[in-house]
Amino acid sequence: MSQFLKTITSRRTHYALQNTLPEGVTVDQVQSIVQQIVKHTPTSFNSQTVRAVIVTGELHKQIWGSVADAIENESGKKRPISAKDEAYGSIIFFDEEETVKKFQTDFAIYAPYFPIWATTANGAAQINTWAALQEIGLGGHLQHYNGYVQAALGDRVPKSWSVQAQIVFGTPVSGPYEKTFIDNEVKVLDK
């Protein structure tokens, strides 16, 4: 098996995190990884619609505290509180909506597809980032508190950036949960 496939197949969700980085890992390394993945993730028509920011420290705690405060039921607050108190930081992924709209105008025949294609590219950037972070010893989990996070960010990002997902990361406290698989054979069709 290639190293790439080993990286992808070994990626797992880690909910139990510490508010630290593993020894030898720096925020600059995390930023470099995210930057390279965002830059090199393919997008339709090379539209380059994926954006990302990394939040740490007090801003990280503030954002997740705001998310928890906005959720009405107590059981719904569990994951945001965990992200606030136990994780080192979050990578927030966005679609750049003005770019999507420009491509919809410039290539009107494909207009309905550009939002879908942007979301697809964003998902590719998310999973590649998640796998790459695990390779350097970070644990993480993918979240979708999009509207809450967007509101908590306020004017810290351009208004044309639409939150798509968050990877919450830190030093893993324990191994990941065991992953189970459905029977989902990929078939080869030739007729």
VMD Tcl script that draws the C-alpha trace (Angstrom):
set ca {
  {0.00 0.00 0.00}
  {1.34 3.45 -0.86}
  {2.14 5.97 1.89}
  {-0.72 8.14 0.64}
  {-3.26 5.34 1.06}
  {-1.83 4.49 4.50}
  {-2.30 8.11 5.53}
  {-5.89 8.24 4.25}
  {-6.93 4.86 5.65}
  {-5.40 5.50 9.08}
  {-7.10 8.89 9.57}
  {-9.55 8.70 12.46}
  {-11.71 10.92 14.63}
  {-10.20 11.90 17.99}
  {-12.67 13.58 20.32}
  {-10.49 13.34 23.44}
  {-7.91 16.09 22.98}
  {-5.53 18.17 25.06}
  {-5.12 21.90 24.67}
  {-1.52 21.38 23.50}
  {0.45 20.59 20.39}
  {2.53 17.40 20.29}
  {6.22 17.85 21.09}
  {8.03 19.37 18.12}
  {4.85 20.55 16.36}
  {4.28 24.29 15.94}
  {1.37 26.43 14.77}
  {3.62 27.53 11.90}
  {3.79 23.89 10.73}
  {0.01 23.58 10.94}
  {-0.37 26.82 8.99}
  {2.07 25.63 6.33}
  {0.21 22.33 5.91}
  {-3.16 24.06 5.61}
  {-1.74 26.65 3.20}
  {-0.28 23.99 0.90}
  {-3.44 21.91 0.91}
  {-5.70 24.89 0.19}
  {-3.35 26.00 -2.58}
  {-3.10 22.59 -4.25}
  {-6.65 21.28 -3.82}
  {-8.19 21.09 -7.29}
  {-11.20 23.29 -7.98}
  {-13.48 23.46 -11.00}
  {-12.16 25.82 -13.67}
  {-9.26 26.48 -11.26}
  {-11.66 28.77 -9.41}
  {-9.71 28.46 -6.14}
  {-12.76 29.01 -3.91}
  {-11.43 27.37 -0.73}
  {-10.35 29.64 2.12}
  {-9.24 28.75 5.65}
  {-8.19 30.35 8.91}
  {-6.65 28.82 12.01}
  {-7.89 30.02 15.38}
  {-6.10 29.30 18.65}
  {-5.84 30.72 22.15}
  {-8.49 33.03 23.52}
  {-10.18 33.53 20.15}
  {-10.61 29.77 19.82}
  {-12.20 29.62 23.28}
  {-14.36 32.66 22.54}
  {-15.71 31.23 19.27}
  {-16.59 27.84 20.76}
  {-18.03 29.48 23.89}
  {-20.25 31.58 21.63}
  {-21.35 28.46 19.75}
  {-22.20 26.68 23.02}
  {-24.11 29.73 24.30}
  {-26.18 29.87 21.09}
  {-27.37 26.26 21.41}
  {-30.49 25.90 23.51}
  {-30.44 22.31 24.74}
  {-27.76 21.12 27.13}
  {-26.91 17.95 25.23}
  {-26.23 20.03 22.11}
  {-23.62 22.07 23.99}
  {-21.38 19.07 24.73}
  {-19.21 19.10 21.59}
  {-18.71 22.92 21.44}
  {-17.77 23.00 25.14}
  {-15.33 20.15 24.55}
  {-13.83 22.05 21.59}
  {-13.49 25.18 23.74}
  {-11.98 23.53 26.80}
  {-9.97 20.60 25.45}
  {-8.72 21.46 21.95}
  {-5.72 23.57 21.00}
  {-7.32 25.20 17.99}
  {-9.60 24.95 14.99}
  {-9.17 25.25 11.28}
  {-12.22 26.92 9.81}
  {-12.91 26.25 6.14}
  {-14.85 28.64 3.91}
  {-16.14 28.96 0.37}
  {-15.41 32.34 -1.20}
  {-18.93 33.19 -2.45}
  {-17.98 36.17 -4.65}
  {-15.65 33.92 -6.63}
  {-18.41 31.33 -7.00}
  {-20.80 34.04 -8.25}
  {-18.24 35.38 -10.72}
  {-17.78 31.93 -12.24}
  {-21.55 31.49 -12.37}
  {-21.76 34.70 -14.39}
  {-18.73 34.01 -16.58}
  {-19.82 30.44 -17.36}
  {-23.60 30.73 -17.14}
  {-24.23 27.31 -18.68}
  {-22.66 25.76 -15.56}
  {-24.06 28.29 -13.06}
  {-26.08 25.78 -10.99}
  {-23.02 23.58 -10.54}
  {-20.45 26.03 -9.23}
  {-21.76 26.00 -5.62}
  {-21.72 22.18 -5.69}
  {-18.22 22.12 -7.14}
  {-17.01 24.61 -4.52}
  {-18.41 22.43 -1.74}
  {-16.76 19.37 -3.26}
  {-13.37 21.10 -3.39}
  {-13.81 22.29 0.18}
  {-14.50 18.74 1.34}
  {-11.33 17.57 -0.40}
  {-9.32 20.25 1.41}
  {-10.88 19.26 4.73}
  {-10.12 15.54 4.49}
  {-6.60 16.11 3.16}
  {-5.89 18.56 5.98}
  {-7.29 16.20 8.59}
  {-5.14 13.32 7.33}
  {-2.01 15.51 7.10}
  {-2.47 16.77 10.67}
  {-2.72 13.22 11.93}
  {0.60 12.44 10.22}
  {2.35 15.02 12.43}
  {0.75 13.67 15.61}
  {-2.34 15.84 15.94}
  {-5.76 14.45 16.67}
  {-8.92 16.09 15.48}
  {-12.58 15.92 14.63}
  {-14.64 17.52 11.89}
  {-17.57 19.71 12.92}
  {-20.28 21.67 11.09}
  {-21.46 24.43 13.40}
  {-21.29 26.68 10.35}
  {-23.85 29.40 11.07}
  {-22.84 29.64 14.73}
  {-19.14 29.88 13.87}
  {-19.85 32.43 11.12}
  {-21.71 34.60 13.63}
  {-18.94 34.23 16.23}
  {-16.28 35.28 13.72}
  {-18.14 38.50 12.96}
  {-16.06 40.84 10.83}
  {-12.78 38.93 11.32}
  {-13.18 37.43 7.84}
  {-14.62 38.91 4.63}
  {-18.40 38.80 4.36}
  {-18.07 36.81 1.13}
  {-16.50 33.89 3.02}
  {-19.10 31.27 3.93}
  {-18.19 28.79 6.69}
  {-18.30 25.17 5.49}
  {-16.66 23.16 8.30}
  {-14.30 23.18 11.26}
  {-11.50 20.78 12.14}
  {-10.96 20.96 15.89}
  {-7.41 19.81 16.75}
  {-5.02 19.16 19.62}
  {-2.86 16.45 21.12}
  {-4.81 13.18 21.24}
  {-5.44 11.90 24.78}
  {-6.27 8.36 23.70}
  {-6.61 6.28 20.59}
  {-9.49 6.87 18.22}
  {-12.77 5.04 18.28}
  {-12.79 1.85 16.21}
  {-14.25 2.47 12.80}
  {-16.75 0.05 11.31}
  {-17.44 -0.33 7.63}
  {-20.48 -1.19 5.56}
  {-20.28 -3.60 2.62}
  {-19.85 -1.10 -0.19}
  {-17.93 -2.75 -2.98}
  {-16.78 -0.51 -5.82}
  {-17.70 -2.27 -9.03}
  {-16.07 -1.93 -12.42}
  {-18.61 -1.40 -15.17}
  {-17.58 -1.93 -18.76}
  {-20.85 -2.16 -20.69}
}
mol new
graphics top color blue
foreach p $ca { graphics top sphere $p radius 0.5 }
foreach p [lrange $ca 0 end-1] q [lrange $ca 1 end] { graphics top cylinder $p $q radius 0.2 }
display resetview
